[in-house]
Structures are given as structure tokens and as C-alpha cells.
Amino acid sequence: MSFAASDFQRYHPEAVTNLPGNGGRMSRTPVSTAKHGLFPRVTRSQRDAGDVILRKLFLANAHPDNDVAAGVLAYLEAPSRGGDHFLLARGSMRNVQADLELSQPDWLGVGRLNASLSGGELSLDVLMESSDAVFLNGGLVHIASTYKTGQSAAQGVKPGDSVQHDDVADIWNTIPREDDIAYPKGVWLGDGLVLTDDDGGEEWLRLAENLHEDETIGSGDGVENAPPLAALSFAASGVCGQQDKLPVVTAVCGGVERMVTIQPDGSCAGYCAAGSLNMADGSWTEPIAWTTAPDQGLDIRITYRENCFAYAGNVATLTLAEQVAEAHDDASTYCAGVVEGGDLEPSIDSFSDFGTQSGEFDDVAHPIELTALGCEEEDWSLAFTSATAFIVSGARIGAVGVGSVAEDFAPLNPVTASPYFTIRAAAWSGVWASGDTITFTTHPAALPLWFKEVVPPGTEEEPYNLLTWGYWVD
């Protein structure tokens, strides 16, 4: 199994706007590689006043043989050329811009290595564009010495152009747009900087988890609903507020173990009426007010993580769970937080054949088959119109055809000319009747990503600004 750049597509979502409904499900409209293919032009009024612009993108597996894209990673590769900066976060198959206010995604950034590495280190310093980017506890950091500095380009080469190095003239020339950056090819980033893989060293290292379990922070007296709580013992770098790794406080109240979850902003949710933790230093700005008083003499405990990064200005110091394997020079190395996309393959869930009395569908021996090219994000309904015939509709796509239990059913996706799915005739047995139904949901072989452009007030114009990001597949 092997993947080429052509085996991936980058698609827009259904809605591409600056409104709350921006985003949503994957469309089959490719993101242009031309200037402003993803983000719109930033107007003068936006630069003067400042703005935040969000765009969603789907990195889709389009392998013609339906191979699984294993262990996909996505990350920013270089800082913005302008006074703005870009951030990256994982999305969901259906979320829209308005949902981001509720889910508070972990926004990842990129910066230049601030001090050279010789190998063996368990920490590193990165000069970021801004301190609003996070690094994920237990996540990955991409360290890439895949850049050349002090380079010269032929006349007419612009930032963002694909280029190829002329060894004789020692100059970079423009070539047609492509994703291949193996030397002598690359991307001209401007100011003498070229993104090119010349075996300079590239690694993905696991960041520290910094997990602290069941730390005692107080005890109950059976009377007070909000007993005093001690500050957390390990919070010099701040308390981790990642959505899947939030602090959890436990207490026994009335003989029952109760839980409170600390939200990213430090507020409390769960078996409580109030409470607030200072996520920057681990102190309690307001003790937890439990719904009923914690029992006398029993410990109140917290499980939490200290951040794996700490900022001093815009320099982030990262704590690693494994040693740096190679030497990296600070002048030609960039580091970024990584979205771990897992394996990109189409999937199905929420299958239900409860809408029948006597019919049977064998989804074990003959499961519904999916392809990367044809599968869409959709809720499907199959409704029988007789003992043998049925019609299939998608909640968004609409009717896709009429089938029979005597034949394989494979409705074509008109955009990709591949089946949305295939139902084998061998899957049907028993007695079906008009009105019987089957429902299921399909998910495409794609990784949903959100990009954020932060434009501070008073940002100067940059005519050749760039969003540079990359992906990796095992």
C-alpha cells in the first residue's frame, strides 16, 4: 500500500462564509491551490480594526484502490509572512462555526526553533507568532529541519510558488504547482527561505502527559457545602484544559461518590452549584459548592494534568515524553502542534433494522460496503415498498434509487462516479413487508480541519501572505 499526493483531495465544506453556519459537512468542491483558495482577502477595514476569520477544510482519502490512509497527521509548516497568524484545530464531520464557541477546540500553531538541539533533549524552546497556540498533553510536536535559508530565487518567483533548485546556477526557479517538496523541489516562502526536504531531519515526538491522579485537596465535614480547597501541587505551567483531558474532582456526598469537571475556563460543571479554578496557577478563586456537603473525614481529590508547555512572552518551552532523536539547527527548523487524524477510511454506524417484524439483514457476514471515493456524510433510510422492493433516501441527498432484495444495490455518487455504498443481495433473508425500514449513517474517509486566521488591529498589508500546512500518512 502506498500513497501519492494525488491520492488525497482537499475539499471545502458545504458552507463557506463568515457567518455562524460556516462549515458543516464535506462537499466535493476542491480547495483551489491558487491565492485565496481557502481564506478570502483581508480588507483594509479588517486590518485596521482587527478580525478573526475561520475556514473549514476536509483532507480526504481519494485512493483509487480504496486503500486505508493510515496514521494521518496534519500540522502547520511555517508562520505567516504578515502580521496576522494562523492556527489549526481538529473539527467534526458536521460542526459549523457557531459550534466552536461551545466546543472550544484546542488551537495549534507553528514557530521557529528558538535554541538549537543536539539530540537527547527532553524539552525544547519554540518562538511562536503568538501565545494563543497550545500544545497537546500526550500529543505530538512536529520538528522539521526541512528548510533552507539564505537562498536565491530567479526573477519573478513569488512566495508560495513551487520551485526547483538549479545546482549549477545555485538558484531556485518556478515550476508548475505540485505537493512534492523532496529536494531539488520545494516551496519558495520568501525572504530567502525554501521549504524543501533535503534529509535535514524531521521527527514527530510525543509530548509529556503530566498526569497527576487522585491528589488530595481537601476534606469534608458533613456540613459545609463549599469546604476550603488547597491549590494544586503541580501547576507551574498551568492546568491542562484540553476538552478530552479536563480536571475531575471527586468527593463522597451522602455516601455516594460525586464528580465535578473543571471546564477550560476554570468553571465547574457537574454535582455543584458554583466553583472556579485559576487554570494559570492551580489556585481556587472560588471553592466548589457541592450540591450536598462532602461527608465528614473523607478526602476531596482531583485528577488533572499540568500543561506540557509554558510561555515566556512568545517563546513556548515544551516538555517531551521522549528524547529528541536528531540534531536540529534553530535557523532552519520549525516546530508545530499536530492533529492526529488516525486512519482515513469510510465508516458506517447507527445501523438499525428494528423497523421490521420478520425480515433479517446480515450485517456481519455481508456488511454494507463503502468506498473512499463514493462515501458521503449522510443519514440513510431504506424503506420497503413491497415484499422485495425498496427505495433508499438520504436526509440531505434525497432519493438515490430503487432496489430489490434479489440484486446487489449500489447507487452511484454522481460527483465521483463511485457508489455511495453497496448492499449485497446475500444480506437479505426472512420476510420483508411494505413499510419495513432500515437506517444507517455513513462517514467519508476524511479528516475535518478548522483553520483560524487572527488579524490584530493595525496589521500592515502583506500582498504575498501564505498559509503553509502539511500532512503525513504512514
Disulfide bonds with the S-S distance in Angstrom:
none
